[in-house]
Amino acid sequence: MPVIRKIMPTELPQYRAHLLRLDRADRYARFTGTLSDEAVKRHCAAIDWGRTVLLGAFEDGLLRGAVELCGDRILWPEQAEFGISVESVLQGKGVGSTLVRRILTVARNRGIHQVHMMCLAENVRMRALARRFGGRLALDCGEITSLFELPPPNQFSIALEALEDGASAFNSILSGNAILSRLPAARHERLAA
Ligand SMILES: CC(C)(COP(=O)(O)OP(=O)(O)OC[C@H]1O[C@@H](n2cnc3c(N)ncnc32)[C@H](O)[C@@H]1OP(=O)(O)O)[C@@H](O)C(=O)NCCC(=O)NCCS
């Protein structure tokens, strides 16, 4: 299982590289539409880290999966949405499920009551995944929207996030990922290639 941990703002180049590596079908599924390389880069550059949490799945130091949780406390208090992507080499191994489970805990711990996710109607994996975590699915203009209703945070949910953050830090060090992530992006890409 890859190391699942939060992605730091300094690791934005890795997130961008991950999204650009998605094959055509997965990129289409991730953004529910066609997106050029330039548009993917613009998406990454526009991330507002004050209202976004990114969780990543790192394998051998390379970001292979990510979930992006985005909310707006002023315009959309207590609500957020997420988009998720796992590269084809890691699909079907439970990475998507782990990312969704953990991001829902992160959302809950920030007082978010409702999390939305949008996917294509034919996206069987994502629909299965949403159902597994209690998402209420609805068909909306050929796309599926999933609504996750979250309970308020409690001591256990806060402890769980802290525990998993701590375990991820240790696993990162053990896997050498922490060392790689301190290297400049270009050198990191060369080492990981
Ligand atoms: C959707 C996606 C995130 C799932 O990630 P993943 O790591 O493959 O997910 P998991 O391995 O945890 O499996 C998720 C579910 O799909 C099911 N599944 C796995 N392989 C499958 C297959 N070949 N066919 C059908 N279902 C499959 C699993 O059984 C699981 O369902 P369960 O929870 O009921 O057991 C990944 O396929 C992806 O990145 N797709 C492209 C981007 C995308 O579609 N994003 C969603 C919109 S934002």
The ligand as a Gaussian input file, in Angstrom:
#p B3LYP/6-31G(d) Opt

LIG

0 1
 C      -12.468000       6.301000      -9.405000
 C      -11.077000       6.010000      -8.877000
 C      -10.627000       7.177000      -7.995000
 C      -11.160000       4.732000      -8.001000
 O       -9.865000       4.506000      -7.449000
 P       -9.369000       3.025000      -7.120000
 O       -8.096000       3.127000      -6.387000
 O       -9.385000       2.242000      -8.370000
 O      -10.555000       2.558000      -6.144000
 P      -10.644000       1.238000      -5.270000
 O       -9.583000       0.264000      -5.657000
 O      -10.702000       1.672000      -3.862000
 O      -12.053000       0.638000      -5.735000
 C      -13.225000       1.431000      -5.696000
 C      -14.430000       0.590000      -6.005000
 O      -14.398000       0.173000      -7.381000
 C      -14.573000      -1.245000      -7.446000
 N      -13.756000      -1.702000      -8.573000
 C      -12.435000      -1.911000      -8.599000
 N      -12.058000      -2.323000      -9.814000
 C      -13.187000      -2.367000     -10.567000
 C      -13.460000      -2.694000     -11.922000
 N      -12.480000      -3.060000     -12.759000
 N      -14.739000      -2.599000     -12.352000
 C      -15.714000      -2.226000     -11.524000
 N      -15.528000      -1.888000     -10.235000
 C      -14.269000      -1.962000      -9.774000
 C      -14.024000      -1.750000      -6.141000
 O      -14.583000      -3.031000      -5.833000
 C      -14.473000      -0.703000      -5.196000
 O      -15.836000      -0.900000      -4.868000
 P      -16.255000      -1.360000      -3.390000
 O      -15.859000      -0.184000      -2.528000
 O      -17.724000      -1.540000      -3.473000
 O      -15.466000      -2.592000      -3.131000
 C      -10.062000       5.739000     -10.035000
 O      -10.555000       4.725000     -10.843000
 C       -9.777000       6.993000     -10.874000
 O       -8.914000       7.793000     -10.552000
 N      -10.521000       7.190000     -11.980000
 C      -10.288000       8.352000     -12.847000
 C      -10.728000       9.662000     -12.171000
 C      -12.159000       9.587000     -11.685000
 O      -12.996000       8.871000     -12.221000
 N      -12.468000      10.387000     -10.618000
 C      -13.818000      10.437000     -10.077000
 C      -14.503000      11.733000     -10.375000
 S      -13.847000      13.067000      -9.410000

